[in-house]
Each structure stands twice: as C-alpha cells, then as structure tokens.
Amino acid sequence: MSGPNPNVYSEVEGSARLGELAGADRLGMSLYELAPGEGMVFHYHVQREELMIVLGGTVELRTGEGRMELAEGAVVSFPRGERGAHGFENTGDRPARVLVISEQNGPNISVYPDENEIGIFDAAHPADRRFGARFKVTDALDGYGGGKPEIVPPGSP
C-alpha cells in the first residue's frame, strides 16, 4: 500500500481510481469525467455497495425502477445485489464529473443484465488479480440445476 497523495484530484483527466492512488485498501473511489453521451453500462455488484455523487454537469441515472435526471450535488446509493442495479450517462452538453465510492472486496461478481454477461474477478484491485473476465451467460455449459442459463432483469418477479 502506498502513502496518500494529496494532489491526486487536481491531476485527474478522464477517469481515475482515486482510492487506490490515495492508498486505500478496502474502499474504492473513482472519478469519471464524462463527455456528452458517455456513461457507465447498466450493472450491479453481488457483494459491493456503491455511492455516487454528481460533482458537475447533468447525469441521467438508470436503475431497475426507471430513469431520472440528476443535477450537480445529487448523491445516490446502490445496495449490494440487483436492488442496486444502475447505469448512468452524461445527457448534458458539457462534461460531467461523477465520483463513485465503493466497497473493495473480492471476489467481485458484477452482473450486466442488458448484455446477458457476468464479470468474475478474484481480487478487488487489478494489480492483485490472478484471473478476471466478463462472460456471456449463454456460453455456460448449463444453468443452475439444469435450467436455462440466463440473467433475470432487475425488477422482474
């Protein structure tokens, strides 16, 4: 673990894993600078809670319950599991800045319902990983208990 770097925030362009750069071990914090139309794919984490803060610009948030516009200063939490499914996009005409804070634990299982994919990563930090990848669920040998391999979309019965 490295020591804290108090100048990290001022050095960011595009995106950065600020928690890691600051020396955090079990807490992640990522800063995203999104051009108009850019965003984060709709997903959820089986074992990670996240918190999002809109630092600037306009962001459209998508959850399992629908879509909403978030203005600068908005704070939203995403619990573990499908209740925390989320994606976001800069819908404004200028760059947006979004800060995402998350638990850093492993293994991490991420679910991407729209793509029918899952991501499995053995360790929280990329530098510590021995394996990790996204997989198409339809490529599975079979489903649990012999059923059809598929992801049930968030909000479905």
C-alpha positions in Angstrom: 0.0 0.0 0.0 1.4 3.4 -0.9 1.0 6.6 1.1 -1.6 9.2 0.4 -1.1 11.6 -2.4 -2.9 14.9 -1.6 -2.5 16.2 -5.3 -4.4 13.3 -6.9 -7.7 15.1 -7.5 -6.1 18.0 -9.4 -4.2 15.6 -11.7 -7.3 13.7 -13.0 -8.3 13.7 -16.6 -10.9 11.2 -18.0 -11.1 8.8 -15.1 -9.0 7.7 -12.2 -9.1 5.2 -9.3 -8.5 7.8 -6.6 -9.0 5.4 -3.7 -6.2 3.3 -4.9 -4.0 6.3 -5.7 -4.6 7.6 -2.2 -3.5 4.3 -0.6 -7.0 2.9 0.3 -7.1 -0.8 0.7 -10.8 -1.7 1.3 -12.5 1.5 0.0 -12.6 2.4 -3.7 -13.3 5.8 -5.1 -13.3 6.5 -8.8 -13.7 9.8 -10.5 -15.2 9.9 -14.0 -15.1 12.9 -16.3 -17.8 12.1 -19.0 -18.1 13.9 -22.3 -21.7 14.4 -23.5 -23.1 10.9 -24.4 -20.6 9.0 -22.3 -21.6 6.9 -19.3 -21.4 3.7 -17.3 -23.0 0.5 -18.5 -26.1 -0.8 -16.6 -24.8 -3.3 -14.0 -24.8 -4.4 -10.3 -22.4 -6.0 -7.9 -23.4 -9.1 -5.9 -21.1 -8.1 -3.0 -20.4 -4.4 -3.3 -22.3 -1.4 -2.2 -21.7 1.8 -4.0 -22.4 5.5 -3.6 -22.4 8.1 -6.5 -22.0 11.8 -6.2 -22.6 14.1 -9.2 -19.8 16.8 -8.9 -20.8 18.7 -12.0 -23.0 18.6 -15.1 -26.1 16.6 -15.8 -26.3 12.8 -15.5 -29.2 10.5 -16.3 -29.4 7.6 -13.9 -30.9 4.3 -14.8 -32.0 1.9 -12.1 -34.2 -1.2 -12.1 -37.1 1.1 -11.3 -36.6 3.5 -14.2 -34.6 6.6 -15.2 -34.2 10.0 -13.6 -32.1 13.1 -14.2 -29.5 14.0 -11.5 -28.1 17.5 -11.1 -24.9 18.7 -9.6 -24.7 17.8 -5.9 -27.0 14.7 -6.2 -26.0 11.7 -4.0 -27.4 8.2 -4.7 -26.6 4.9 -3.1 -26.7 1.4 -4.7 -27.0 -1.5 -2.3 -25.5 -4.9 -2.9 -27.3 -7.2 -5.4 -29.9 -6.5 -8.1 -31.6 -3.8 -6.0 -28.5 -1.7 -6.6 -28.5 -2.1 -10.4 -27.5 1.2 -12.0 -26.0 2.8 -15.1 -25.6 6.5 -15.9 -24.9 8.8 -18.9 -24.0 12.4 -19.4 -27.1 13.8 -21.1 -25.9 17.4 -20.9 -24.0 19.5 -23.5 -20.8 19.9 -21.4 -18.6 17.4 -19.5 -20.0 15.9 -16.3 -17.9 14.8 -13.3 -19.1 11.8 -11.2 -17.5 10.4 -8.1 -18.3 6.7 -7.3 -17.3 5.3 -3.9 -17.5 1.5 -3.4 -16.5 -1.4 -1.1 -13.4 -3.1 -2.3 -13.7 -6.8 -1.7 -13.1 -10.0 -3.6 -14.2 -12.0 -5.2 -16.2 -9.4 -7.1 -19.1 -10.6 -9.2 -20.6 -8.0 -11.5 -23.8 -8.6 -13.4 -24.6 -6.8 -16.8 -28.3 -7.6 -17.5 -28.6 -5.9 -20.8 -25.6 -7.7 -22.2 -26.5 -11.0 -20.5 -23.0 -11.1 -19.1 -21.3 -11.6 -15.7 -17.9 -10.5 -14.6 -15.9 -12.5 -12.1 -12.8 -11.1 -10.5 -10.8 -13.0 -7.8 -9.4 -9.8 -6.1 -10.6 -6.3 -5.6 -7.6 -4.5 -7.0 -6.5 -5.2 -10.6 -2.8 -5.4 -9.6 -3.7 -8.3 -7.2 -5.8 -10.3 -9.7 -4.8 -13.8 -10.8 -8.0 -14.0 -13.0 -10.9 -11.9 -14.0 -13.1 -11.5 -17.1 -16.6 -10.9 -18.4 -18.5 -13.9 -19.7 -21.7 -14.4 -21.8 -24.2 -16.3 -19.7 -25.4 -18.1 -22.9 -21.9 -19.7 -23.2 -22.5 -21.5 -19.9 -22.4 -25.3 -20.1 -25.8 -25.4 -18.4 -27.9 -23.4 -15.9 -28.0 -23.9 -12.2 -29.9 -27.2 -11.6 -30.1 -27.9 -15.3 -32.2 -24.8 -16.2 -31.6 -22.3 -19.0 -28.5 -20.1 -18.4 -29.9 -16.5 -18.3 -29.9 -13.4 -16.2 -33.3 -12.3 -14.8 -33.5 -8.5 -15.3 -33.7 -6.3 -12.1 -37.2 -5.6 -11.1 -38.6 -8.9 -12.6 -40.7 -11.2 -10.4 
